[in-house]
């Protein structure tokens, strides 16, 4: 999570690094809560808590039970769960989100404690499209606004809608993809905040205001109020924002952005991340401050919280909330109880090319890092992988006889290196993500991904180094980021521990 510099005078953006897009935030007293999109991964919608807007700790996932989240095996990557809105109203947390997969639609879950448990979903079939927002007016009427931007009156406790959705305001003339609407009552006006320009380099944030929640809406004369399009700023694709007011009366914006690396056209590999920016009000309009990599801390005490442990020894009955798996996680294929102190994976799909592969990973959150695991593959075949989707992944794989490095890029798959298994049956597998070697030019990729093994005496043997650009959104497409984790491709595979070590921010 973000770190401080210069005696706590600055903090590092992003405040929630790695694949944590579409942030939605609310405050209850002195506590802030934030939710993000999760796409094809289960459990869905990671939830975070903070006391200072700078330090965030994941406290759970809103959709963590199969009856809450059904993602079909044939659903493509970057399908699934899109853009939640998290709100607190009448003593309860409300979360509305879209499952774009077959049989999904817009869903509402509630909780009294954002760490869970969250309710079973209430379906809202009358809410069209994606990016749903919830806002309540003074008489308790709930308005749901969606990408497009359209609005319908909604009973969030039943999912029933009243009347047909009606168009409101869709941003600048001709702007691409008006989406991510959030509606707020601030002072004498209702403000409608939206994203426009698409979630790529043209992304931006615009706003309008009206006297009622249904408008008519007057656009801000300075729209877009935030965009980095056409600049050389190290943070790009800025958009999909949400506003929150701190207890001292100051205003803040959370938003997504990316950190492209390498030459032309620039590749971002961690996915869309959550950034923080200050907001001031001038003539009744919000003015968004800078979104730098190094930002001044807010004007209140910081609450760093416990330092996240680098190593998971799998010594609890359930996987921690940071662990995610593609589409589902059936108990018969994932266990920390079968061999106490180990994660046991039982294969289903035959490789990471398959949508039903048994894989448990955590988001890569740092531009350079190292991950290691002690694997016992004597009863099967599996290993340590860096995954973007089924067609873009690198892995180091062990069996009872050998270790090999596999690279899958689009329609091409190759064994980049192999060697007999050292004395075992357990072996330490390692992946390290580092900056590309010099000299650099316009074609230099964002990073390199290196795989190797450690022998019983700690001796490290490098097997292969691969260009990281092929595990980037600019190559693979989609809406996610890298996930580093463990998988089984055949039989039963055991992992004693998993260690993730950041080497940089």
Secondary structure as GFF3:
##gff-version 3
##sequence-region A 1 505
A	DSSP	beta_strand	4	5	.	.	.	ID=ss1
A	DSSP	beta_strand	10	12	.	.	.	ID=ss2
A	DSSP	beta_strand	24	28	.	.	.	ID=ss3
A	DSSP	beta_strand	31	35	.	.	.	ID=ss4
A	DSSP	beta_strand	41	42	.	.	.	ID=ss5
A	DSSP	beta_strand	44	50	.	.	.	ID=ss6
A	DSSP	beta_strand	57	63	.	.	.	ID=ss7
A	DSSP	beta_strand	81	89	.	.	.	ID=ss8
A	DSSP	beta_strand	92	99	.	.	.	ID=ss9
A	DSSP	beta_strand	105	111	.	.	.	ID=ss10
A	DSSP	beta_strand	122	123	.	.	.	ID=ss11
A	DSSP	beta_strand	133	136	.	.	.	ID=ss12
A	DSSP	beta_strand	142	146	.	.	.	ID=ss13
A	DSSP	beta_strand	150	155	.	.	.	ID=ss14
A	DSSP	beta_strand	160	167	.	.	.	ID=ss15
A	DSSP	beta_strand	179	186	.	.	.	ID=ss16
A	DSSP	beta_strand	189	196	.	.	.	ID=ss17
A	DSSP	beta_strand	204	210	.	.	.	ID=ss18
A	DSSP	beta_strand	218	219	.	.	.	ID=ss19
A	DSSP	beta_strand	226	227	.	.	.	ID=ss20
A	DSSP	beta_strand	236	245	.	.	.	ID=ss21
A	DSSP	beta_strand	251	258	.	.	.	ID=ss22
A	DSSP	beta_strand	273	282	.	.	.	ID=ss23
A	DSSP	beta_strand	285	288	.	.	.	ID=ss24
A	DSSP	beta_strand	294	296	.	.	.	ID=ss25
A	DSSP	beta_strand	311	312	.	.	.	ID=ss26
A	DSSP	beta_strand	325	326	.	.	.	ID=ss27
A	DSSP	beta_strand	334	335	.	.	.	ID=ss28
A	DSSP	beta_strand	343	346	.	.	.	ID=ss29
A	DSSP	beta_strand	358	363	.	.	.	ID=ss30
A	DSSP	beta_strand	369	389	.	.	.	ID=ss31
A	DSSP	beta_strand	392	398	.	.	.	ID=ss32
A	DSSP	beta_strand	402	409	.	.	.	ID=ss33
A	DSSP	beta_strand	412	420	.	.	.	ID=ss34
A	DSSP	beta_strand	426	434	.	.	.	ID=ss35
A	DSSP	beta_strand	448	454	.	.	.	ID=ss36
A	DSSP	beta_strand	460	467	.	.	.	ID=ss37
A	DSSP	three_ten_helix	468	471	.	.	.	ID=ss38
A	DSSP	alpha_helix	473	476	.	.	.	ID=ss39
A	DSSP	beta_strand	483	502	.	.	.	ID=ss40
###
